Amino acid sequence: MRNHVSQITPAQGHMLRRLDDGPSRDSVGLHTGELATDELRHCLELHALGLVSAAIGWRDTCWFRLTASGRRIGRQLPA
C-alpha cells in the first residue's frame, strides 16, 4: 500500500510532526512514557502504515521513531 498525505488524519499528522526530532541520523524518537493514550494509539496506527517504527530499548522501554516514509509524509503535511 502506498501512503498518501491525504490518507493521514489530522491527529496522525500531529504525531508525525511530534516524532520529527531532527535529522534521521540523530533521531531518537519518543518512548511510550512520553505519550498520552491517544498519542500511543496514533503511533500504533502509523506503525501499521509503515510510517513509524517501534523498538525495545534499555529497561524494556518501547521507542517510536519515524521511518523514511513517515518523515517524508510528515514534512509534506500542512502545519
Secondary structure, 3 states (H helix, E strand, C coil): CCCCHHHCCHHHHHHHHHHCCCCHHHCCCEEHHHCCHHHHHHHHHHHHCCCEEEEECHHHCEEEEECHHHHHHHHHCCC
